Each structure stands twice: as C-alpha cells, then as structure tokens.
Amino acid sequence: MRTAVAELPDQDFAQPSGCAGWLVRDLVCHLIIDAQDVLITLVTPAETEPTRDAVTYWEVAGTPPTGDDPLDALIVRLAAAYGEPWLLKFHLDDVGSAAGRAAELADPDLRVGTRDQVLTVGDYLSAYVLEWTLHHLDLIAHLPDVAGPPAEGLARSREMLEQIAGAAFPPSLSDEDALLIGTGRRAPTDAEKAAVGELAAKLPLVLG
C-alpha cells in the first residue's frame, strides 16, 4: 500500500477513490490516521481478557457511508491542508513504516485496548489486513494502472468477510470481486447475484 501511494503521480491524488465522497488524497490522509491508530493501539496494553477477535472486531452497519459524516468531512479538510501530494506521501511513508516496524516487534499474544474493546495484537493486526486490503481496492478503484493488493491479503480478507457474513461466496467470484461486492463497493451483475444466491440478502456488509 505504501509503495502504491509513493509511486502515484501528483494528478492521481485528485481522482475519485472507492470511498464515497473522498478523493484519493482524502483516502491517503485517512490511511495516515489509520497508521497512527495502529501505533497508539500497540502501546495501549490491556489487563483484561479479550472481548473481540479479528472477525468480531467489525460491526456491520445497515447503510453504506455517504461521505457526509462529520469525521469523514474532517478527513477532507485535513487532506486539503497538506496542499501538496508529496507531503501526504511523506507522512504516510513515515508513519506507516513506523507502524509496520511496531507490528513486527509486537508480541502477537499481548492484549491491547482500542475502541473500548480488548484484542490480542495478532487479532488486531489481522483485522487491519481486512481494513487496508479494502482501502487498497479503494485506492485503485479509478486508477487501473496502479498495482492492487497482494494475493495473500485478498485471500485472507475474503476469508474474514465470509466469517463476518456467516456464509461463503461462490468459487466463481475472485477474491477481489467477493470483497468489492460483499462490502457494497460495486453492484453485482445479474449472473453474480444469481451465483451469490441467498447470501445476497445480507449484502452489502458495511464494516465499521
């Protein structure tokens, strides 16, 4: 993800992303805050037993975001304040690489607190595999020449989304298509909707 952002030409930051109401620059600003959250959480130990795991960490909302939420609007203002795309690139690489190093050094069995919940570090970071895989797909939504998420991240994210849904997507759907359709990032074709079957009634899964 950091590499993909680092290699974006400046004009791509003004392109729409896969997140409603956000340009690519807004999404990158959100990723910076995500990386900060990882750093904060990894140094917020908890003494109690875990209350969530990588799957139950996620709450499923009833409707997709519109971009009008006050926090979403704040991201847009923060992104604009950066002014130049290179500043967003620099900050994401700086904070994101630090979060990556902290994740590698952390004990996966350590318990940490975030969002008033307790998880092991391993489960928390696994949840972020889904988070950042989806946002990588958001990044490339209108940038077909930009490399997408790694295959192992797509496969693991599909597995977690299926666990959240309580049902498997059909094998005919690629991991990327399962994630895009499953989270409402694109509408299924008639053939895909037929293949999904009864699971279609549960979609989209809007994760928060």
Rosetta constraint file for C-alpha pairs under 8 A:
AtomPair CA 1 CA 5 HARMONIC 6.30 0.50
AtomPair CA 1 CA 132 HARMONIC 7.80 0.50
AtomPair CA 1 CA 136 HARMONIC 6.26 0.50
AtomPair CA 1 CA 149 HARMONIC 7.24 0.50
AtomPair CA 2 CA 6 HARMONIC 6.03 0.50
AtomPair CA 2 CA 92 HARMONIC 6.98 0.50
AtomPair CA 2 CA 93 HARMONIC 6.09 0.50
AtomPair CA 2 CA 96 HARMONIC 7.22 0.50
AtomPair CA 3 CA 7 HARMONIC 6.23 0.50
AtomPair CA 4 CA 8 HARMONIC 6.55 0.50
AtomPair CA 4 CA 146 HARMONIC 6.75 0.50
AtomPair CA 4 CA 147 HARMONIC 6.60 0.50
AtomPair CA 5 CA 28 HARMONIC 7.70 0.50
AtomPair CA 5 CA 89 HARMONIC 6.56 0.50
AtomPair CA 6 CA 89 HARMONIC 5.64 0.50
AtomPair CA 6 CA 93 HARMONIC 7.70 0.50
AtomPair CA 8 CA 12 HARMONIC 6.29 0.50
AtomPair CA 8 CA 13 HARMONIC 7.63 0.50
AtomPair CA 8 CA 146 HARMONIC 7.86 0.50
AtomPair CA 9 CA 13 HARMONIC 7.59 0.50
AtomPair CA 10 CA 14 HARMONIC 7.89 0.50
AtomPair CA 10 CA 85 HARMONIC 5.92 0.50
AtomPair CA 10 CA 86 HARMONIC 7.81 0.50
AtomPair CA 11 CA 15 HARMONIC 7.30 0.50
AtomPair CA 12 CA 24 HARMONIC 7.00 0.50
AtomPair CA 12 CA 143 HARMONIC 7.64 0.50
AtomPair CA 13 CA 23 HARMONIC 6.76 0.50
AtomPair CA 13 CA 24 HARMONIC 4.79 0.50
AtomPair CA 13 CA 25 HARMONIC 4.75 0.50
AtomPair CA 13 CA 85 HARMONIC 6.77 0.50
AtomPair CA 14 CA 23 HARMONIC 5.86 0.50
AtomPair CA 14 CA 24 HARMONIC 6.18 0.50
AtomPair CA 14 CA 25 HARMONIC 6.52 0.50
AtomPair CA 15 CA 23 HARMONIC 5.58 0.50
AtomPair CA 15 CA 24 HARMONIC 5.77 0.50
AtomPair CA 15 CA 142 HARMONIC 7.15 0.50
AtomPair CA 16 CA 21 HARMONIC 7.96 0.50
AtomPair CA 16 CA 22 HARMONIC 6.31 0.50
AtomPair CA 16 CA 23 HARMONIC 4.21 0.50
AtomPair CA 16 CA 24 HARMONIC 5.73 0.50
AtomPair CA 16 CA 142 HARMONIC 6.63 0.50
AtomPair CA 17 CA 22 HARMONIC 5.93 0.50
AtomPair CA 17 CA 23 HARMONIC 5.06 0.50
AtomPair CA 17 CA 24 HARMONIC 4.96 0.50
AtomPair CA 17 CA 27 HARMONIC 7.02 0.50
AtomPair CA 17 CA 138 HARMONIC 5.42 0.50
AtomPair CA 17 CA 139 HARMONIC 5.53 0.50
AtomPair CA 17 CA 140 HARMONIC 7.16 0.50
AtomPair CA 17 CA 141 HARMONIC 5.91 0.50
AtomPair CA 17 CA 142 HARMONIC 6.50 0.50
AtomPair CA 18 CA 22 HARMONIC 7.68 0.50
AtomPair CA 18 CA 135 HARMONIC 7.91 0.50
AtomPair CA 18 CA 137 HARMONIC 7.21 0.50
AtomPair CA 18 CA 138 HARMONIC 3.93 0.50
AtomPair CA 18 CA 139 HARMONIC 6.49 0.50
AtomPair CA 18 CA 140 HARMONIC 7.64 0.50
AtomPair CA 18 CA 141 HARMONIC 5.25 0.50
AtomPair CA 18 CA 142 HARMONIC 7.54 0.50
AtomPair CA 18 CA 185 HARMONIC 6.87 0.50
AtomPair CA 19 CA 23 HARMONIC 7.83 0.50
AtomPair CA 19 CA 27 HARMONIC 7.49 0.50
AtomPair CA 19 CA 67 HARMONIC 7.82 0.50
AtomPair CA 19 CA 138 HARMONIC 6.15 0.50
AtomPair CA 20 CA 65 HARMONIC 6.74 0.50
AtomPair CA 20 CA 66 HARMONIC 5.60 0.50
AtomPair CA 20 CA 67 HARMONIC 5.38 0.50
AtomPair CA 21 CA 66 HARMONIC 6.71 0.50
AtomPair CA 21 CA 67 HARMONIC 4.69 0.50
AtomPair CA 21 CA 68 HARMONIC 7.71 0.50
AtomPair CA 22 CA 26 HARMONIC 5.39 0.50
AtomPair CA 22 CA 27 HARMONIC 6.34 0.50
AtomPair CA 22 CA 67 HARMONIC 7.10 0.50
AtomPair CA 22 CA 76 HARMONIC 7.05 0.50
AtomPair CA 23 CA 27 HARMONIC 6.47 0.50
AtomPair CA 24 CA 28 HARMONIC 6.22 0.50
AtomPair CA 24 CA 139 HARMONIC 6.30 0.50
AtomPair CA 25 CA 29 HARMONIC 6.25 0.50
AtomPair CA 25 CA 79 HARMONIC 6.11 0.50
AtomPair CA 25 CA 80 HARMONIC 7.95 0.50
AtomPair CA 25 CA 85 HARMONIC 7.34 0.50
AtomPair CA 25 CA 88 HARMONIC 7.56 0.50
AtomPair CA 26 CA 30 HARMONIC 6.29 0.50
AtomPair CA 26 CA 75 HARMONIC 6.13 0.50
AtomPair CA 26 CA 76 HARMONIC 5.39 0.50
AtomPair CA 26 CA 78 HARMONIC 7.96 0.50
AtomPair CA 26 CA 79 HARMONIC 5.27 0.50
AtomPair CA 26 CA 80 HARMONIC 7.87 0.50
AtomPair CA 27 CA 31 HARMONIC 6.29 0.50
AtomPair CA 27 CA 135 HARMONIC 7.76 0.50
AtomPair CA 27 CA 139 HARMONIC 7.22 0.50
AtomPair CA 28 CA 32 HARMONIC 6.41 0.50
AtomPair CA 28 CA 79 HARMONIC 7.98 0.50
AtomPair CA 28 CA 88 HARMONIC 6.89 0.50
AtomPair CA 28 CA 92 HARMONIC 7.36 0.50
AtomPair CA 29 CA 33 HARMONIC 6.60 0.50
AtomPair CA 29 CA 75 HARMONIC 6.65 0.50
AtomPair CA 29 CA 78 HARMONIC 7.21 0.50
AtomPair CA 29 CA 79 HARMONIC 5.48 0.50
AtomPair CA 29 CA 88 HARMONIC 6.74 0.50
AtomPair CA 29 CA 92 HARMONIC 7.81 0.50
AtomPair CA 30 CA 34 HARMONIC 6.18 0.50
AtomPair CA 30 CA 75 HARMONIC 6.45 0.50
AtomPair CA 31 CA 35 HARMONIC 6.16 0.50
AtomPair CA 31 CA 92 HARMONIC 7.08 0.50
AtomPair CA 32 CA 36 HARMONIC 6.34 0.50
AtomPair CA 32 CA 91 HARMONIC 6.89 0.50
AtomPair CA 32 CA 92 HARMONIC 5.10 0.50
AtomPair CA 32 CA 95 HARMONIC 6.71 0.50
AtomPair CA 32 CA 96 HARMONIC 6.87 0.50
AtomPair CA 33 CA 37 HARMONIC 6.17 0.50
AtomPair CA 34 CA 38 HARMONIC 6.36 0.50
AtomPair CA 35 CA 39 HARMONIC 6.43 0.50
AtomPair CA 35 CA 92 HARMONIC 7.80 0.50
AtomPair CA 35 CA 95 HARMONIC 6.10 0.50
AtomPair CA 35 CA 96 HARMONIC 5.28 0.50
AtomPair CA 35 CA 99 HARMONIC 5.83 0.50
AtomPair CA 36 CA 40 HARMONIC 6.19 0.50
AtomPair CA 36 CA 95 HARMONIC 6.62 0.50
AtomPair CA 36 CA 96 HARMONIC 7.80 0.50
AtomPair CA 36 CA 99 HARMONIC 7.30 0.50
AtomPair CA 37 CA 41 HARMONIC 5.98 0.50
AtomPair CA 38 CA 42 HARMONIC 6.09 0.50
AtomPair CA 38 CA 99 HARMONIC 6.13 0.50
AtomPair CA 39 CA 43 HARMONIC 6.66 0.50
AtomPair CA 39 CA 98 HARMONIC 7.70 0.50
AtomPair CA 39 CA 99 HARMONIC 5.42 0.50
AtomPair CA 39 CA 102 HARMONIC 6.99 0.50
AtomPair CA 40 CA 44 HARMONIC 6.41 0.50
AtomPair CA 41 CA 45 HARMONIC 7.74 0.50
AtomPair CA 41 CA 112 HARMONIC 6.36 0.50
AtomPair CA 41 CA 113 HARMONIC 6.35 0.50
AtomPair CA 41 CA 114 HARMONIC 6.03 0.50
AtomPair CA 42 CA 102 HARMONIC 7.38 0.50
AtomPair CA 42 CA 103 HARMONIC 7.52 0.50
AtomPair CA 42 CA 106 HARMONIC 7.31 0.50
AtomPair CA 42 CA 112 HARMONIC 6.49 0.50
AtomPair CA 42 CA 121 HARMONIC 7.15 0.50
AtomPair CA 43 CA 112 HARMONIC 7.58 0.50
AtomPair CA 44 CA 112 HARMONIC 5.49 0.50
AtomPair CA 44 CA 113 HARMONIC 5.82 0.50
AtomPair CA 44 CA 114 HARMONIC 7.81 0.50
AtomPair CA 45 CA 110 HARMONIC 7.36 0.50
AtomPair CA 45 CA 111 HARMONIC 5.82 0.50
AtomPair CA 45 CA 112 HARMONIC 4.30 0.50
AtomPair CA 45 CA 113 HARMONIC 6.15 0.50
AtomPair CA 46 CA 111 HARMONIC 5.34 0.50
AtomPair CA 46 CA 112 HARMONIC 4.79 0.50
AtomPair CA 46 CA 113 HARMONIC 5.50 0.50
AtomPair CA 46 CA 118 HARMONIC 6.66 0.50
AtomPair CA 47 CA 111 HARMONIC 7.02 0.50
AtomPair CA 48 CA 111 HARMONIC 7.86 0.50
AtomPair CA 48 CA 118 HARMONIC 7.32 0.50
AtomPair CA 49 CA 111 HARMONIC 7.66 0.50
AtomPair CA 49 CA 118 HARMONIC 6.97 0.50
AtomPair CA 50 CA 111 HARMONIC 6.89 0.50
AtomPair CA 50 CA 117 HARMONIC 7.51 0.50
AtomPair CA 50 CA 118 HARMONIC 4.60 0.50
AtomPair CA 50 CA 119 HARMONIC 4.73 0.50
AtomPair CA 50 CA 120 HARMONIC 6.60 0.50
AtomPair CA 51 CA 117 HARMONIC 5.94 0.50
AtomPair CA 51 CA 118 HARMONIC 5.18 0.50
AtomPair CA 51 CA 119 HARMONIC 6.37 0.50
AtomPair CA 52 CA 56 HARMONIC 5.34 0.50
AtomPair CA 52 CA 57 HARMONIC 5.33 0.50
AtomPair CA 52 CA 117 HARMONIC 6.65 0.50
AtomPair CA 52 CA 118 HARMONIC 6.22 0.50
AtomPair CA 52 CA 119 HARMONIC 5.53 0.50
AtomPair CA 53 CA 57 HARMONIC 5.64 0.50
AtomPair CA 53 CA 119 HARMONIC 5.86 0.50
AtomPair CA 53 CA 120 HARMONIC 7.40 0.50
AtomPair CA 53 CA 123 HARMONIC 5.30 0.50
AtomPair CA 53 CA 124 HARMONIC 7.14 0.50
AtomPair CA 54 CA 58 HARMONIC 7.68 0.50
AtomPair CA 54 CA 119 HARMONIC 7.98 0.50
AtomPair CA 54 CA 123 HARMONIC 4.45 0.50
AtomPair CA 54 CA 124 HARMONIC 5.89 0.50
AtomPair CA 54 CA 125 HARMONIC 7.76 0.50
AtomPair CA 54 CA 126 HARMONIC 5.66 0.50
AtomPair CA 54 CA 127 HARMONIC 4.63 0.50
AtomPair CA 54 CA 160 HARMONIC 7.84 0.50
AtomPair CA 55 CA 127 HARMONIC 6.86 0.50
AtomPair CA 55 CA 160 HARMONIC 6.11 0.50
AtomPair CA 55 CA 161 HARMONIC 7.90 0.50
AtomPair CA 55 CA 163 HARMONIC 6.89 0.50
AtomPair CA 55 CA 164 HARMONIC 6.16 0.50
AtomPair CA 56 CA 164 HARMONIC 7.44 0.50
AtomPair CA 57 CA 124 HARMONIC 7.92 0.50
AtomPair CA 57 CA 127 HARMONIC 7.07 0.50
AtomPair CA 58 CA 127 HARMONIC 7.98 0.50
AtomPair CA 58 CA 164 HARMONIC 7.97 0.50
AtomPair CA 58 CA 207 HARMONIC 6.01 0.50
AtomPair CA 58 CA 208 HARMONIC 5.88 0.50
AtomPair CA 59 CA 207 HARMONIC 5.73 0.50
AtomPair CA 59 CA 208 HARMONIC 5.25 0.50
AtomPair CA 60 CA 205 HARMONIC 6.01 0.50
AtomPair CA 60 CA 206 HARMONIC 5.30 0.50
AtomPair CA 60 CA 207 HARMONIC 4.80 0.50
AtomPair CA 60 CA 208 HARMONIC 6.23 0.50
AtomPair CA 61 CA 205 HARMONIC 7.21 0.50
AtomPair CA 61 CA 206 HARMONIC 5.16 0.50
AtomPair CA 61 CA 207 HARMONIC 6.23 0.50
AtomPair CA 61 CA 208 HARMONIC 6.78 0.50
AtomPair CA 62 CA 205 HARMONIC 7.93 0.50
AtomPair CA 62 CA 206 HARMONIC 6.83 0.50
AtomPair CA 63 CA 206 HARMONIC 6.64 0.50
AtomPair CA 64 CA 184 HARMONIC 7.41 0.50
AtomPair CA 64 CA 204 HARMONIC 7.97 0.50
AtomPair CA 64 CA 206 HARMONIC 5.77 0.50
AtomPair CA 65 CA 69 HARMONIC 7.69 0.50
AtomPair CA 67 CA 72 HARMONIC 5.70 0.50
AtomPair CA 67 CA 73 HARMONIC 6.79 0.50
AtomPair CA 68 CA 72 HARMONIC 6.51 0.50
AtomPair CA 68 CA 73 HARMONIC 6.27 0.50
AtomPair CA 69 CA 73 HARMONIC 6.19 0.50
AtomPair CA 70 CA 74 HARMONIC 6.15 0.50
AtomPair CA 71 CA 75 HARMONIC 6.45 0.50
AtomPair CA 72 CA 76 HARMONIC 6.77 0.50
AtomPair CA 73 CA 77 HARMONIC 6.61 0.50
AtomPair CA 74 CA 78 HARMONIC 6.17 0.50
AtomPair CA 75 CA 79 HARMONIC 6.02 0.50
AtomPair CA 76 CA 80 HARMONIC 6.25 0.50
AtomPair CA 77 CA 81 HARMONIC 6.29 0.50
AtomPair CA 78 CA 82 HARMONIC 6.87 0.50
AtomPair CA 79 CA 83 HARMONIC 7.57 0.50
AtomPair CA 79 CA 88 HARMONIC 7.86 0.50
AtomPair CA 82 CA 87 HARMONIC 6.22 0.50
AtomPair CA 82 CA 88 HARMONIC 6.60 0.50
AtomPair CA 83 CA 87 HARMONIC 7.62 0.50
AtomPair CA 84 CA 88 HARMONIC 7.21 0.50
AtomPair CA 85 CA 89 HARMONIC 6.31 0.50
AtomPair CA 86 CA 90 HARMONIC 5.99 0.50
AtomPair CA 87 CA 91 HARMONIC 6.11 0.50
AtomPair CA 88 CA 92 HARMONIC 6.06 0.50
AtomPair CA 89 CA 93 HARMONIC 6.11 0.50
AtomPair CA 90 CA 94 HARMONIC 6.00 0.50
AtomPair CA 91 CA 95 HARMONIC 5.98 0.50
AtomPair CA 91 CA 96 HARMONIC 7.86 0.50
AtomPair CA 92 CA 96 HARMONIC 5.26 0.50
AtomPair CA 92 CA 97 HARMONIC 7.85 0.50
AtomPair CA 93 CA 97 HARMONIC 5.62 0.50
AtomPair CA 94 CA 98 HARMONIC 6.40 0.50
AtomPair CA 95 CA 99 HARMONIC 6.18 0.50
AtomPair CA 96 CA 100 HARMONIC 6.19 0.50
AtomPair CA 97 CA 101 HARMONIC 6.23 0.50
AtomPair CA 98 CA 102 HARMONIC 6.14 0.50
AtomPair CA 99 CA 103 HARMONIC 6.09 0.50
AtomPair CA 100 CA 104 HARMONIC 6.32 0.50
AtomPair CA 101 CA 105 HARMONIC 6.29 0.50
AtomPair CA 102 CA 106 HARMONIC 6.04 0.50
AtomPair CA 103 CA 125 HARMONIC 7.50 0.50
AtomPair CA 106 CA 110 HARMONIC 7.63 0.50
AtomPair CA 106 CA 121 HARMONIC 7.21 0.50
AtomPair CA 107 CA 121 HARMONIC 6.82 0.50
AtomPair CA 107 CA 122 HARMONIC 7.89 0.50
AtomPair CA 108 CA 120 HARMONIC 6.38 0.50
AtomPair CA 108 CA 121 HARMONIC 4.67 0.50
AtomPair CA 108 CA 122 HARMONIC 4.31 0.50
AtomPair CA 108 CA 123 HARMONIC 7.84 0.50
AtomPair CA 109 CA 120 HARMONIC 5.42 0.50
AtomPair CA 109 CA 121 HARMONIC 6.05 0.50
AtomPair CA 109 CA 122 HARMONIC 6.43 0.50
AtomPair CA 110 CA 120 HARMONIC 5.38 0.50
AtomPair CA 110 CA 121 HARMONIC 5.57 0.50
AtomPair CA 110 CA 122 HARMONIC 7.99 0.50
AtomPair CA 111 CA 118 HARMONIC 6.51 0.50
AtomPair CA 111 CA 119 HARMONIC 5.50 0.50
AtomPair CA 111 CA 120 HARMONIC 4.24 0.50
AtomPair CA 111 CA 121 HARMONIC 5.98 0.50
AtomPair CA 112 CA 118 HARMONIC 5.60 0.50
AtomPair CA 112 CA 119 HARMONIC 5.59 0.50
AtomPair CA 112 CA 120 HARMONIC 6.01 0.50
AtomPair CA 112 CA 121 HARMONIC 6.35 0.50
AtomPair CA 113 CA 117 HARMONIC 5.58 0.50
AtomPair CA 113 CA 118 HARMONIC 4.54 0.50
AtomPair CA 113 CA 119 HARMONIC 6.52 0.50
AtomPair CA 114 CA 118 HARMONIC 6.46 0.50
AtomPair CA 114 CA 119 HARMONIC 7.96 0.50
AtomPair CA 119 CA 123 HARMONIC 6.18 0.50
AtomPair CA 119 CA 124 HARMONIC 6.00 0.50
AtomPair CA 120 CA 124 HARMONIC 6.17 0.50
AtomPair CA 121 CA 125 HARMONIC 6.06 0.50
AtomPair CA 122 CA 126 HARMONIC 6.11 0.50
AtomPair CA 123 CA 127 HARMONIC 6.18 0.50
AtomPair CA 124 CA 128 HARMONIC 6.54 0.50
AtomPair CA 125 CA 129 HARMONIC 6.52 0.50
AtomPair CA 126 CA 130 HARMONIC 7.06 0.50
AtomPair CA 127 CA 131 HARMONIC 6.46 0.50
AtomPair CA 128 CA 132 HARMONIC 5.89 0.50
AtomPair CA 129 CA 133 HARMONIC 5.89 0.50
AtomPair CA 129 CA 153 HARMONIC 6.47 0.50
AtomPair CA 129 CA 156 HARMONIC 7.71 0.50
AtomPair CA 129 CA 157 HARMONIC 6.65 0.50
AtomPair CA 130 CA 134 HARMONIC 6.11 0.50
AtomPair CA 130 CA 153 HARMONIC 7.56 0.50
AtomPair CA 130 CA 156 HARMONIC 7.60 0.50
AtomPair CA 130 CA 157 HARMONIC 4.79 0.50
AtomPair CA 130 CA 160 HARMONIC 7.44 0.50
AtomPair CA 131 CA 135 HARMONIC 6.36 0.50
AtomPair CA 132 CA 136 HARMONIC 5.89 0.50
AtomPair CA 133 CA 137 HARMONIC 6.40 0.50
AtomPair CA 133 CA 149 HARMONIC 6.05 0.50
AtomPair CA 133 CA 153 HARMONIC 6.36 0.50
AtomPair CA 133 CA 154 HARMONIC 6.57 0.50
AtomPair CA 133 CA 157 HARMONIC 7.04 0.50
AtomPair CA 134 CA 138 HARMONIC 6.30 0.50
AtomPair CA 134 CA 179 HARMONIC 7.37 0.50
AtomPair CA 135 CA 139 HARMONIC 6.04 0.50
AtomPair CA 136 CA 140 HARMONIC 6.52 0.50
AtomPair CA 136 CA 148 HARMONIC 6.52 0.50
AtomPair CA 136 CA 149 HARMONIC 6.00 0.50
AtomPair CA 137 CA 141 HARMONIC 5.99 0.50
AtomPair CA 137 CA 148 HARMONIC 6.55 0.50
AtomPair CA 137 CA 149 HARMONIC 7.02 0.50
AtomPair CA 137 CA 180 HARMONIC 7.97 0.50
AtomPair CA 139 CA 143 HARMONIC 7.41 0.50
AtomPair CA 140 CA 144 HARMONIC 6.16 0.50
AtomPair CA 140 CA 145 HARMONIC 7.97 0.50
AtomPair CA 140 CA 146 HARMONIC 6.05 0.50
AtomPair CA 140 CA 147 HARMONIC 7.52 0.50
AtomPair CA 140 CA 148 HARMONIC 6.70 0.50
AtomPair CA 149 CA 153 HARMONIC 6.56 0.50
AtomPair CA 149 CA 154 HARMONIC 6.60 0.50
AtomPair CA 150 CA 154 HARMONIC 6.44 0.50
AtomPair CA 151 CA 155 HARMONIC 6.16 0.50
AtomPair CA 152 CA 156 HARMONIC 6.11 0.50
AtomPair CA 153 CA 157 HARMONIC 5.96 0.50
AtomPair CA 154 CA 158 HARMONIC 6.09 0.50
AtomPair CA 154 CA 175 HARMONIC 5.77 0.50
AtomPair CA 154 CA 176 HARMONIC 6.41 0.50
AtomPair CA 155 CA 159 HARMONIC 6.28 0.50
AtomPair CA 155 CA 175 HARMONIC 5.91 0.50
AtomPair CA 156 CA 160 HARMONIC 6.33 0.50
AtomPair CA 157 CA 161 HARMONIC 6.11 0.50
AtomPair CA 157 CA 179 HARMONIC 7.62 0.50
AtomPair CA 158 CA 162 HARMONIC 6.10 0.50
AtomPair CA 158 CA 175 HARMONIC 5.90 0.50
AtomPair CA 158 CA 176 HARMONIC 8.00 0.50
AtomPair CA 158 CA 178 HARMONIC 6.78 0.50
AtomPair CA 158 CA 179 HARMONIC 6.15 0.50
AtomPair CA 159 CA 163 HARMONIC 6.33 0.50
AtomPair CA 160 CA 164 HARMONIC 6.22 0.50
AtomPair CA 161 CA 165 HARMONIC 6.11 0.50
AtomPair CA 161 CA 179 HARMONIC 7.46 0.50
AtomPair CA 161 CA 182 HARMONIC 7.67 0.50
AtomPair CA 162 CA 166 HARMONIC 5.85 0.50
AtomPair CA 162 CA 167 HARMONIC 5.41 0.50
AtomPair CA 162 CA 168 HARMONIC 5.14 0.50
AtomPair CA 162 CA 169 HARMONIC 6.88 0.50
AtomPair CA 163 CA 167 HARMONIC 6.65 0.50
AtomPair CA 163 CA 168 HARMONIC 7.78 0.50
AtomPair CA 165 CA 199 HARMONIC 7.98 0.50
AtomPair CA 165 CA 202 HARMONIC 7.32 0.50
AtomPair CA 165 CA 205 HARMONIC 7.47 0.50
AtomPair CA 167 CA 199 HARMONIC 6.89 0.50
AtomPair CA 169 CA 173 HARMONIC 7.00 0.50
AtomPair CA 169 CA 178 HARMONIC 6.51 0.50
AtomPair CA 169 CA 196 HARMONIC 6.20 0.50
AtomPair CA 169 CA 199 HARMONIC 7.74 0.50
AtomPair CA 170 CA 195 HARMONIC 6.37 0.50
AtomPair CA 170 CA 196 HARMONIC 6.05 0.50
AtomPair CA 172 CA 195 HARMONIC 7.70 0.50
AtomPair CA 173 CA 177 HARMONIC 5.84 0.50
AtomPair CA 173 CA 178 HARMONIC 5.76 0.50
AtomPair CA 173 CA 192 HARMONIC 7.61 0.50
AtomPair CA 174 CA 178 HARMONIC 6.06 0.50
AtomPair CA 175 CA 179 HARMONIC 6.27 0.50
AtomPair CA 176 CA 180 HARMONIC 6.17 0.50
AtomPair CA 177 CA 181 HARMONIC 5.90 0.50
AtomPair CA 177 CA 182 HARMONIC 7.99 0.50
AtomPair CA 178 CA 182 HARMONIC 5.54 0.50
AtomPair CA 179 CA 183 HARMONIC 5.98 0.50
AtomPair CA 179 CA 185 HARMONIC 7.97 0.50
AtomPair CA 180 CA 184 HARMONIC 6.11 0.50
AtomPair CA 180 CA 185 HARMONIC 4.73 0.50
AtomPair CA 180 CA 186 HARMONIC 5.65 0.50
AtomPair CA 181 CA 185 HARMONIC 5.91 0.50
AtomPair CA 181 CA 186 HARMONIC 5.32 0.50
AtomPair CA 181 CA 187 HARMONIC 5.94 0.50
AtomPair CA 181 CA 188 HARMONIC 5.97 0.50
AtomPair CA 181 CA 203 HARMONIC 7.91 0.50
AtomPair CA 181 CA 204 HARMONIC 7.06 0.50
AtomPair CA 182 CA 203 HARMONIC 5.96 0.50
AtomPair CA 182 CA 204 HARMONIC 5.32 0.50
AtomPair CA 182 CA 205 HARMONIC 5.92 0.50
AtomPair CA 183 CA 203 HARMONIC 7.12 0.50
AtomPair CA 183 CA 204 HARMONIC 4.89 0.50
AtomPair CA 183 CA 205 HARMONIC 4.73 0.50
AtomPair CA 183 CA 206 HARMONIC 5.58 0.50
AtomPair CA 183 CA 207 HARMONIC 7.41 0.50
AtomPair CA 184 CA 203 HARMONIC 7.12 0.50
AtomPair CA 184 CA 204 HARMONIC 4.67 0.50
AtomPair CA 184 CA 205 HARMONIC 6.82 0.50
AtomPair CA 184 CA 206 HARMONIC 7.13 0.50
AtomPair CA 188 CA 192 HARMONIC 5.41 0.50
AtomPair CA 188 CA 193 HARMONIC 5.58 0.50
AtomPair CA 189 CA 193 HARMONIC 6.06 0.50
AtomPair CA 190 CA 194 HARMONIC 6.21 0.50
AtomPair CA 191 CA 195 HARMONIC 6.21 0.50
AtomPair CA 192 CA 196 HARMONIC 6.11 0.50
AtomPair CA 193 CA 197 HARMONIC 6.43 0.50
AtomPair CA 193 CA 200 HARMONIC 6.59 0.50
AtomPair CA 196 CA 200 HARMONIC 5.80 0.50
AtomPair CA 198 CA 202 HARMONIC 7.95 0.50
AtomPair CA 199 CA 203 HARMONIC 6.94 0.50
AtomPair CA 200 CA 204 HARMONIC 7.86 0.50
